[in-house]
Amino acid sequence: MFNIIPKILNFFTKKTNSTAPAIIEQNHPKTDKPATARVVPTAPIKDSIKAYHETVKLTPQTNGQYAQKIKPSAIVLHDTGGNYLGSIDWTSKVFYPNTTKRLYASYHCIVSRDGRRTITNLDDNRAYHAGASSFKGKSGLNQWSIGVSFERDSHTEPLQKAAMESALEYIIPRMKKWGIAPDMVTDHRTVSPGRKVDLKKEEFEKFHALLRKKYNG
């Protein structure tokens, strides 16, 4: 029995892969002084049976003392560029490793290739995912959108069925909660043309077709 204890301790202290994903975004406040968070009550999303495992790990970058409230009216899709666990680990940091420089790199949800997903921000907390951006004549999407990112790079491998289904399971209830129409679901390539290329055009179109079908169904 006592021989098992070291193995149990080792399991809970094992470090995850912290490879930094390609999610670094600017468009951050001009000061590092914590913003005063204005708490806006919002209607809860109705609980339902989830087909894919969902974890909540709120990033300290944009929660607690650093929270800034928004009212989302769009959803922006991304690629992490890195792996799932590494991306989650990166958003869990407030400062760049071994420095005092503030880190501005976060999403609202990260979706793995096998369908697992981690919520890293409340819907109505501003996240640092879109940077310099504009959509339908309105700029600065960090201030009014939810950022959802797929693991890896859609230019080098297609979006997996499980990843798309899991993203839809997360996105559609929020579309209905916040009154976001399908044409307000876009990607980083579209809102930051010439600066960003995610998602791959064909992969975004494939996902958006599934979104419209599911949303209207």
Order of alpha helices (4+ residues) and beta strands (2+ residues): alpha-beta-beta-alpha-beta-beta-beta-beta-beta-alpha-beta-alpha-alpha
